[in-house]
């Protein structure tokens, strides 16, 4: 049995290594390792809980909005603060467009090159490409002239040797199936998405002052005033600009992303039977409505059984470190609930250079979170499965429609293809739903409700001596939870269990694989020395492991120390 290493896996955020045992042209076993340390939780101790969100958004350079909202919800939960409707609506709009933008970026810029052979597009006929594009969408740029221009641009890149993001890939790999015209179409839309995403995310600049790292979140609400007569507050002009950008977002999703997704998926239907993973799914639910319920429901699915959705209970979560480079000095061999969680790093792995990690021992900086001692997959697929099984009508309609177009049944969802399709379906639903929250915000303002923040309990003198809370958020990549314990008005303990902690987890005390590891088992490899198929499944989760605070050299000496504000 041969063993291969894919390190680093690119087109993700952070550092991820996959080791795989290959037998008979398939992955027989796999190990997921984050090679980057994360320790901001320790920086948060003794700080003011109201400031935590500003630090937690520095966990990552792109996942900033999501850590902000999870942190704020944790503090609000601990102190029992009720947020005004307008603030919840603004948060929904910010979160909604974050998901839409993130899903489009993932499909085109992080995942598409696993399915699209850019070099093949150089041989495409622009007229045939235009005909193909016109057959699936009435997008106005679908013309022979446009596609010829894109092709010439690519040829110029090649001639100058300046391929940029297209420089390193397994071009010509036998696992690529798209015809040249489909490859050229997808490449053109890859470039379009670059321009589109920087426009639609201006909504964050309007409501959050900037992106990334929004500035207007606040425990108890939002720090942006509603005043139709002020140029610096939320006014009529800004609301209409947001509506224009939401319309722009929806048009691209409906006329470019979804048609491309269906076109590409139709050539790779065998991937509906590859990459199933652990078969357990967890969603925290998201988008708080006026009635306090969440538009996407929370829930747990076990063993791929869509006939039963269990309630999600934060008390049933524990993190293990049996195969992680941490230790629990006070709870060796046990799993700890995040309120009791410890982040005590202890690297015991090999020193560079090395060929393989000690996968029988500790081999990752990621802990192993478990729900009732089960590994859980989180992400768009988990959200849609929970909503689908819960009878969410919009989700059921969208999912059934896509399955019908692809000619596959619901069982196809438990796969790499299902994971990729779920992200697109959710993106479409949110692109269509987010304007409704804007409508509600405008209606509230028109009715004279300008409340944006709950002032009660802002003064620490009103807090109890001790408090504990948790904040749940469904980030684009999945279930994100922040847990906080407050004592004497300061943070006593803080733990974050991020989506990629769930999905990228190593083995646990029982030897159960994490979701990446389980999903890779059985994956066929046409050329093991060019493991494109491994990238397809790993990228379908959209990994994000960027939370390191320092870098060590081969001897263990500190090279760089990053200071936090």
C-alpha positions as CSV (number, residue, x, y, z in Angstrom):
1,X,0.0,0.0,0.0
2,X,1.5,3.3,-1.1
3,X,1.2,6.5,0.9
4,X,1.1,9.9,-0.7
5,X,1.2,13.4,0.7
6,X,-0.6,16.5,-0.6
7,X,1.0,19.5,1.2
8,X,0.2,22.3,1.0
9,X,-3.3,22.1,-0.3
10,X,-3.8,25.4,-2.1
11,X,-6.9,27.4,-3.0
12,X,-7.9,27.4,0.7
13,X,-7.4,29.7,3.6
14,X,-4.6,28.5,5.8
15,X,-2.3,25.4,5.8
16,X,-3.7,21.9,5.3
17,X,-1.9,18.7,4.7
18,X,-3.5,15.4,3.5
19,X,-1.7,12.1,3.8
20,X,-3.4,9.2,2.0
21,X,-2.8,5.5,1.7
22,X,-3.6,4.3,-1.9
23,X,-4.4,0.8,-2.9
24,X,-5.8,-0.5,-6.1
25,X,-6.1,3.0,-7.5
26,X,-8.3,4.2,-4.7
27,X,-7.8,6.0,-1.3
28,X,-7.8,3.3,1.3
29,X,-7.3,5.6,4.3
30,X,-6.6,9.3,4.9
31,X,-5.3,11.7,7.6
32,X,-6.1,15.4,7.7
33,X,-3.5,17.7,9.4
34,X,-3.5,21.4,10.0
35,X,0.1,22.5,10.2
36,X,-0.7,25.9,11.6
37,X,-1.2,26.8,15.3
38,X,-4.2,28.9,16.5
39,X,-4.2,30.6,19.9
40,X,-6.3,33.7,20.0
41,X,-8.5,32.3,22.7
42,X,-5.7,32.7,25.1
43,X,-5.3,36.4,24.1
44,X,-8.9,37.0,25.0
45,X,-8.6,36.0,28.6
46,X,-9.1,38.9,31.1
47,X,-10.4,41.3,28.4
48,X,-13.7,43.1,28.4
49,X,-16.4,40.8,26.9
50,X,-17.8,43.7,24.8
51,X,-14.5,43.9,22.9
52,X,-14.2,40.2,22.2
53,X,-15.8,40.4,18.7
54,X,-13.2,42.8,17.5
55,X,-10.4,40.3,18.4
56,X,-12.2,37.2,17.2
57,X,-12.6,38.5,13.7
58,X,-8.8,38.4,13.5
59,X,-9.0,34.6,13.7
60,X,-8.8,34.8,9.9
61,X,-8.2,37.3,7.2
62,X,-11.4,36.4,5.3
63,X,-13.8,34.9,7.9
64,X,-14.1,38.2,9.8
65,X,-17.8,38.9,9.7
66,X,-18.7,35.4,10.9
67,X,-16.5,35.5,14.0
68,X,-17.9,38.9,14.8
69,X,-21.5,37.9,14.9
70,X,-20.8,34.6,16.7
71,X,-18.8,36.4,19.4
72,X,-21.5,39.1,19.9
73,X,-24.2,36.5,20.2
74,X,-22.1,34.6,22.8
75,X,-22.0,37.7,25.0
76,X,-25.6,38.6,24.4
77,X,-26.6,35.0,25.4
78,X,-24.5,35.2,28.5
79,X,-26.0,38.5,29.6
80,X,-29.5,37.8,28.3
81,X,-29.6,40.8,26.0
82,X,-32.5,41.1,23.6
83,X,-31.5,42.7,20.3
84,X,-34.0,45.1,18.5
85,X,-35.6,43.9,15.3
86,X,-33.8,46.5,13.1
87,X,-30.4,45.3,14.3
88,X,-31.3,41.7,13.6
89,X,-32.4,42.7,10.1
90,X,-29.2,44.5,9.4
91,X,-27.3,41.6,10.6
92,X,-29.3,39.3,8.4
93,X,-28.5,41.4,5.3
94,X,-24.8,41.5,6.2
95,X,-24.7,37.7,6.8
96,X,-26.8,37.0,3.7
97,X,-24.6,38.9,1.2
98,X,-21.5,37.4,3.0
99,X,-22.8,34.0,2.1
100,X,-23.8,34.8,-1.4
101,X,-20.4,36.4,-2.2
102,X,-18.5,33.6,-0.4
103,X,-20.3,30.8,-2.3
104,X,-19.7,32.4,-5.7
105,X,-16.0,33.0,-4.8
106,X,-15.7,29.4,-3.7
107,X,-17.2,27.9,-6.8
108,X,-15.2,29.9,-9.3
109,X,-12.0,30.8,-7.6
110,X,-11.4,28.0,-5.1
111,X,-13.2,24.9,-6.6
112,X,-13.8,25.3,-10.3
113,X,-10.2,24.5,-11.3
114,X,-10.8,21.0,-9.9
115,X,-13.4,20.5,-12.7
116,X,-12.4,23.0,-15.4
117,X,-9.3,22.6,-17.6
118,X,-8.3,26.2,-18.4
119,X,-5.8,25.1,-21.1
120,X,-8.5,23.2,-22.9
121,X,-10.4,26.5,-23.3
122,X,-7.6,27.8,-25.5
123,X,-8.7,25.4,-28.3
124,X,-12.4,26.2,-28.0
125,X,-14.5,27.7,-30.7
126,X,-15.8,31.1,-29.4
127,X,-19.0,30.8,-31.5
128,X,-19.8,27.4,-30.2
129,X,-19.0,28.6,-26.7
130,X,-21.5,31.4,-27.1
131,X,-24.1,29.0,-28.4
132,X,-23.5,26.7,-25.4
133,X,-23.8,29.7,-23.0
134,X,-27.0,31.0,-24.7
135,X,-28.6,27.5,-24.4
136,X,-28.4,27.7,-20.6
137,X,-28.8,31.4,-19.8
138,X,-29.7,34.8,-21.3
139,X,-26.8,36.5,-19.6
140,X,-26.0,39.5,-21.8
141,X,-22.3,38.8,-22.2
142,X,-22.9,35.4,-24.0
143,X,-21.6,36.4,-27.4
144,X,-18.8,35.1,-29.7
145,X,-17.1,38.4,-29.5
146,X,-16.9,38.3,-25.7
147,X,-15.6,34.7,-25.5
148,X,-13.1,35.4,-28.3
149,X,-11.8,38.3,-26.2
150,X,-11.5,36.1,-23.1
151,X,-9.6,33.5,-25.2
152,X,-7.2,36.1,-26.5
153,X,-6.6,37.3,-23.0
154,X,-5.7,33.8,-21.9
155,X,-3.4,33.3,-24.9
156,X,-1.6,36.6,-24.0
157,X,-1.1,35.3,-20.4
158,X,0.4,32.1,-21.8
159,X,2.6,33.9,-24.3
160,X,4.1,36.1,-21.6
161,X,4.4,33.2,-19.1
162,X,2.3,35.2,-16.6
163,X,-0.3,32.6,-15.7
164,X,-0.9,33.9,-12.2
165,X,-3.5,31.6,-10.4
166,X,-3.5,29.3,-13.4
167,X,0.2,28.5,-13.3
168,X,0.2,25.4,-11.2
169,X,-2.4,22.7,-11.8
170,X,-2.9,19.3,-13.2
171,X,-3.8,20.6,-16.7
172,X,-4.6,17.8,-19.2
173,X,-5.4,15.4,-16.3
174,X,-7.5,12.4,-17.5
175,X,-10.1,13.1,-14.8
176,X,-11.1,16.4,-16.6
177,X,-14.3,15.8,-18.7
178,X,-15.6,19.2,-19.9
179,X,-15.4,19.9,-23.6
180,X,-13.2,22.9,-24.7
181,X,-16.2,25.2,-25.1
182,X,-17.5,24.5,-21.6
183,X,-14.0,25.2,-20.2
184,X,-13.8,28.5,-22.0
185,X,-17.3,29.5,-20.7
186,X,-16.4,28.7,-17.1
187,X,-13.0,30.5,-17.4
188,X,-14.8,33.6,-18.7
189,X,-17.2,33.5,-15.8
190,X,-14.3,33.0,-13.4
191,X,-12.9,36.3,-14.5
192,X,-16.3,38.0,-14.3
193,X,-16.8,36.8,-10.8
194,X,-13.7,38.6,-9.7
195,X,-15.3,41.9,-10.7
196,X,-18.8,41.0,-9.5
197,X,-17.7,40.0,-6.0
198,X,-15.9,43.3,-5.2
199,X,-19.0,45.2,-6.2
200,X,-21.7,43.3,-4.3
201,X,-19.7,43.3,-1.1
202,X,-20.0,47.1,-1.0
203,X,-23.1,46.4,1.1
204,X,-20.6,45.6,3.9
205,X,-19.0,49.0,3.4
206,X,-22.4,50.7,3.7
207,X,-23.6,48.8,6.7
208,X,-20.3,47.8,8.3
209,X,-18.0,50.6,7.3
210,X,-15.6,48.2,5.6
211,X,-14.9,44.7,4.4
212,X,-13.2,42.7,5.6
213,X,-13.2,43.4,9.4
214,X,-16.6,45.2,9.7
215,X,-16.7,47.9,12.4
216,X,-20.3,48.4,13.3
217,X,-21.2,45.2,15.1
218,X,-22.0,45.9,18.8
219,X,-23.1,43.8,21.7
220,X,-26.8,44.5,22.0
221,X,-27.3,45.6,18.4
222,X,-25.5,47.7,15.8
223,X,-23.4,50.8,16.0
224,X,-24.8,52.5,12.9
225,X,-27.7,54.9,13.3
226,X,-30.9,55.0,11.3
227,X,-31.7,58.6,10.3
228,X,-33.2,59.4,6.9
229,X,-32.0,63.0,7.2
230,X,-28.4,62.2,7.9
231,X,-25.7,61.4,5.3
232,X,-23.6,59.5,7.8
233,X,-26.5,57.2,9.0
234,X,-28.6,54.6,7.2
235,X,-30.8,56.8,5.0
236,X,-33.1,56.3,1.9
237,X,-30.2,56.6,-0.6
238,X,-28.1,54.0,1.1
239,X,-31.1,51.6,1.4
240,X,-31.7,51.9,-2.3
241,X,-28.0,51.4,-3.1
242,X,-28.2,48.2,-1.1
243,X,-31.2,47.1,-3.1
244,X,-29.4,47.8,-6.3
245,X,-26.4,45.7,-5.2
246,X,-28.7,42.9,-4.0
247,X,-30.3,42.8,-7.4
248,X,-26.9,42.7,-9.1
249,X,-26.0,39.8,-6.8
250,X,-29.2,37.9,-7.6
251,X,-28.8,38.3,-11.4
252,X,-25.3,36.9,-11.4
253,X,-26.3,33.9,-9.2
254,X,-29.4,33.1,-11.3
255,X,-27.9,33.7,-14.8
256,X,-24.3,32.7,-14.4
257,X,-23.5,30.7,-11.2
258,X,-26.4,28.3,-11.2
259,X,-26.3,27.6,-15.0
260,X,-22.6,27.0,-14.8
261,X,-23.0,24.7,-11.8
262,X,-25.6,22.6,-13.5
263,X,-23.6,22.5,-16.7
264,X,-20.4,21.4,-15.0
265,X,-22.2,18.9,-12.7
266,X,-23.9,17.2,-15.7
267,X,-20.4,16.0,-16.8
268,X,-19.4,14.6,-13.4
269,X,-22.5,12.7,-12.2
270,X,-20.3,9.8,-11.0
271,X,-19.2,12.1,-8.2
272,X,-22.7,11.8,-6.7
273,X,-21.4,8.5,-5.4
274,X,-18.0,9.7,-4.2
275,X,-17.0,11.6,-1.0
276,X,-19.9,10.8,1.2
277,X,-18.0,11.2,4.5
278,X,-19.2,10.5,8.0
279,X,-23.0,10.7,7.2
280,X,-23.8,12.8,10.3
281,X,-24.7,16.5,9.8
282,X,-25.0,19.4,12.2
283,X,-26.6,22.8,11.6
284,X,-27.0,25.6,14.1
285,X,-29.6,27.4,12.0
286,X,-29.4,31.0,10.9
287,X,-31.2,34.3,10.0
288,X,-33.2,35.4,13.0
289,X,-36.8,36.5,12.1
290,X,-39.1,38.8,13.8
291,X,-40.7,35.9,15.7
292,X,-37.3,34.9,17.1
293,X,-37.2,31.8,15.0
294,X,-34.4,31.1,12.4
295,X,-35.2,31.1,8.7
296,X,-32.9,28.1,8.3
297,X,-33.6,25.6,11.2
298,X,-31.1,24.1,13.5
299,X,-30.8,20.3,13.8
300,X,-28.8,17.1,13.7
301,X,-29.0,14.3,11.2
302,X,-27.4,10.9,12.1
303,X,-26.5,8.2,9.6
304,X,-27.8,9.9,6.5
305,X,-31.4,9.4,7.9
306,X,-33.5,12.2,6.5
307,X,-36.5,10.8,8.2
308,X,-35.4,12.2,11.6
309,X,-34.0,15.5,12.6
310,X,-32.8,15.8,16.2
311,X,-32.6,19.1,18.1
312,X,-29.2,20.7,18.3
313,X,-28.0,20.9,21.9
314,X,-24.8,22.8,22.6
315,X,-24.3,20.8,25.8
316,X,-23.6,17.6,23.7
317,X,-20.5,19.1,22.1
318,X,-17.0,18.1,23.3
319,X,-13.5,18.5,21.9
320,X,-10.9,15.8,22.1
321,X,-7.1,16.1,21.6
322,X,-6.0,12.5,21.5
323,X,-4.5,13.0,18.0
324,X,-4.0,16.8,18.2
325,X,-0.9,18.7,19.3
326,X,-2.5,19.9,22.6
327,X,-2.8,18.5,26.0
328,X,-5.5,18.7,28.7
329,X,-3.5,18.9,31.9
330,X,-6.6,18.6,34.1
331,X,-8.6,16.2,31.9
332,X,-6.2,13.8,30.1
333,X,-7.9,11.4,27.8
334,X,-11.3,13.1,28.1
335,X,-13.4,15.4,25.8
336,X,-14.1,18.9,27.1
337,X,-17.2,21.0,26.5
338,X,-16.1,24.4,25.1
339,X,-17.0,26.2,28.4
340,X,-14.3,24.1,30.1
341,X,-12.1,24.0,27.0
342,X,-8.3,24.4,27.2
343,X,-5.9,25.5,24.6
344,X,-2.6,24.2,25.8
345,X,-0.3,23.6,22.9
346,X,2.2,20.7,22.9
347,X,3.9,19.9,19.6
348,X,5.2,16.3,19.6
349,X,5.5,15.9,15.8
350,X,8.6,15.4,13.7
351,X,11.0,18.2,12.9
352,X,11.5,19.2,9.3
353,X,12.5,17.7,7.0
354,X,10.2,14.7,7.3
355,X,8.3,12.5,4.9
356,X,5.3,11.5,6.9
357,X,3.6,12.5,10.2
358,X,3.0,10.0,13.1
359,X,-0.6,9.3,12.2
360,X,-0.8,6.7,14.9
361,X,-0.1,9.4,17.4
362,X,-0.7,13.2,17.3
363,X,-0.7,14.7,13.9
364,X,-2.7,18.0,13.7
365,X,-3.2,21.4,15.3
366,X,-6.9,20.9,14.9
367,X,-8.9,19.5,17.8
368,X,-11.5,16.8,17.3
369,X,-15.0,18.1,18.1
370,X,-17.7,15.5,18.5
371,X,-21.5,15.7,19.0
372,X,-22.6,12.9,21.3
373,X,-19.2,11.4,20.5
374,X,-20.0,11.4,16.8
375,X,-18.0,13.2,14.1
376,X,-20.3,15.8,12.3
377,X,-20.1,17.3,8.9
378,X,-21.0,21.0,8.8
379,X,-21.5,23.4,6.0
380,X,-24.1,24.2,3.2
381,X,-24.9,20.6,2.7
382,X,-25.6,20.1,6.4
383,X,-27.8,23.2,6.4
384,X,-29.8,22.1,3.4
385,X,-30.2,18.5,4.6
386,X,-31.5,19.7,8.0
387,X,-33.8,22.2,6.4
388,X,-34.9,19.7,3.7
389,X,-35.7,17.0,6.3
390,X,-37.4,19.6,8.5
391,X,-39.9,20.4,5.7
392,X,-38.5,23.9,4.8
393,X,-40.6,24.5,1.6
394,X,-38.2,26.8,-0.2
395,X,-35.3,24.5,0.4
396,X,-37.3,21.4,-0.6
397,X,-38.4,23.1,-3.8
398,X,-35.0,24.3,-4.8
399,X,-33.2,21.0,-3.9
400,X,-35.8,18.8,-5.7
401,X,-35.6,21.1,-8.8
402,X,-31.8,20.7,-9.0
403,X,-31.9,17.0,-8.4
404,X,-34.5,16.7,-11.2
405,X,-32.4,18.7,-13.7
406,X,-29.4,16.5,-12.9
407,X,-31.4,13.3,-13.1
408,X,-30.3,12.1,-9.7
409,X,-32.1,11.2,-6.5
410,X,-31.8,12.6,-2.9
411,X,-29.1,10.0,-2.1
412,X,-26.8,12.0,-4.5
413,X,-26.6,14.7,-1.9
414,X,-24.4,12.6,0.3
415,X,-21.3,13.1,-1.9
416,X,-18.7,15.5,-3.2
417,X,-21.1,16.6,-6.0
418,X,-23.9,17.0,-3.4
419,X,-21.7,19.2,-1.3
420,X,-20.9,21.4,-4.2
421,X,-24.5,21.6,-5.4
422,X,-25.7,22.4,-1.9
423,X,-23.5,25.5,-1.8
424,X,-25.0,26.7,-5.1
425,X,-28.6,26.0,-4.0
426,X,-28.1,27.9,-0.8
427,X,-26.5,30.8,-2.6
428,X,-29.6,31.0,-4.9
429,X,-32.0,30.9,-2.0
430,X,-30.2,33.6,-0.1
431,X,-29.8,35.8,-3.1
432,X,-33.6,35.6,-3.5
433,X,-34.3,35.9,0.3
434,X,-32.0,38.8,1.4
435,X,-34.1,41.5,-0.3
436,X,-37.0,40.5,2.0
437,X,-35.0,41.5,5.1
438,X,-34.3,44.8,3.4
439,X,-38.1,45.2,2.8
440,X,-38.8,44.6,6.4
441,X,-36.1,47.1,7.5
442,X,-37.5,49.8,5.3
443,X,-41.1,49.0,6.5
444,X,-39.9,49.4,10.1
445,X,-38.2,52.7,9.4
446,X,-41.3,54.0,7.5
447,X,-43.4,53.0,10.5
448,X,-41.2,55.1,12.8
449,X,-39.2,52.3,14.5
450,X,-35.6,53.6,14.5
451,X,-34.3,51.4,17.3
452,X,-30.9,49.9,16.6
453,X,-29.4,49.0,20.0
454,X,-30.5,47.6,23.3
455,X,-29.0,49.9,26.0
456,X,-29.9,47.8,28.9
457,X,-27.1,45.7,30.5
458,X,-24.4,47.7,28.6
459,X,-23.1,48.9,31.9
460,X,-20.9,46.1,33.5
461,X,-22.1,47.1,36.9
462,X,-25.5,45.5,36.0
463,X,-23.9,42.2,35.1
464,X,-23.9,39.1,37.4
465,X,-20.7,38.2,39.1
466,X,-20.4,35.1,36.8
467,X,-22.0,34.3,33.5
468,X,-21.6,31.9,30.6
469,X,-23.0,32.0,27.1
470,X,-22.6,30.7,23.6
471,X,-23.1,32.2,20.2
472,X,-24.1,30.1,17.2
473,X,-23.8,31.2,13.6
474,X,-24.0,29.4,10.3
475,X,-20.9,30.8,8.5
476,X,-20.6,30.0,4.8
477,X,-18.4,27.1,5.7
478,X,-20.7,25.7,8.4
479,X,-21.6,25.6,12.1
480,X,-19.5,28.2,14.0
481,X,-19.8,28.4,17.8
482,X,-18.2,30.7,20.3
483,X,-18.4,30.0,24.0
484,X,-17.6,32.5,26.7
485,X,-17.3,32.5,30.5
486,X,-17.4,35.8,32.3
487,X,-16.2,36.5,35.8
488,X,-16.0,39.8,37.6
489,X,-16.8,41.6,34.3
490,X,-13.8,40.0,32.5
491,X,-13.4,37.0,30.2
492,X,-12.4,34.0,32.2
493,X,-12.4,31.5,29.3
494,X,-13.1,31.7,25.6
495,X,-13.3,28.9,23.1
496,X,-14.3,28.9,19.4
497,X,-15.2,25.7,17.5
498,X,-15.0,26.8,13.8
499,X,-16.5,24.9,10.8
500,X,-13.1,23.6,9.7
501,X,-12.5,22.3,13.3
502,X,-15.4,20.0,12.7
503,X,-14.6,19.1,9.1
504,X,-10.8,18.9,9.3
505,X,-10.7,17.1,12.6
506,X,-8.2,14.2,13.1
507,X,-9.1,10.9,14.6
508,X,-10.7,11.0,18.1
509,X,-10.2,8.7,21.1
510,X,-12.3,6.0,19.4
511,X,-10.3,6.2,16.2
512,X,-13.2,7.7,14.3
513,X,-12.1,9.7,11.3
514,X,-13.0,13.3,10.8
515,X,-15.2,14.4,7.9
516,X,-12.3,15.1,5.4
517,X,-10.7,11.8,6.2
518,X,-13.9,9.8,5.9
519,X,-14.9,11.5,2.7
520,X,-11.6,10.7,1.0
521,X,-11.8,6.9,1.7
522,X,-12.8,5.2,-1.6
523,X,-11.9,8.1,-3.8
524,X,-10.6,6.8,-7.2
525,X,-7.3,8.2,-8.4
526,X,-6.5,8.2,-12.1
527,X,-2.9,9.2,-11.4
528,X,-1.9,8.9,-7.8
529,X,1.1,11.2,-8.3
530,X,-1.4,13.9,-9.5
531,X,-4.2,13.5,-7.0
532,X,-6.7,15.9,-8.5
533,X,-9.6,13.8,-7.1
534,X,-8.4,14.4,-3.6
535,X,-8.5,18.1,-4.2
536,X,-12.1,17.8,-5.5
537,X,-13.4,16.3,-2.3
538,X,-11.3,18.4,0.1
539,X,-12.2,21.6,-1.8
540,X,-15.9,20.7,-1.7
541,X,-15.8,21.5,2.1
542,X,-14.1,24.9,1.5
543,X,-11.4,24.5,4.1
544,X,-10.3,27.4,6.2
545,X,-7.5,26.9,8.7
546,X,-6.0,30.4,8.9
547,X,-5.7,31.1,12.6
548,X,-2.0,31.0,13.4
549,X,-0.4,33.5,15.8
550,X,3.3,32.6,15.3
551,X,5.7,30.6,13.1
552,X,8.4,28.2,14.3
553,X,11.6,27.3,12.5
554,X,13.0,23.7,12.3
555,X,14.7,24.0,15.6
556,X,11.6,25.3,17.4
557,X,12.8,28.9,17.7
558,X,10.3,31.6,17.2
559,X,10.7,33.4,13.9
560,X,7.7,35.8,13.8
561,X,5.5,37.0,16.6
562,X,2.2,38.7,15.6
563,X,0.9,41.3,18.0
564,X,-2.9,41.8,18.3
565,X,-4.5,45.1,19.0
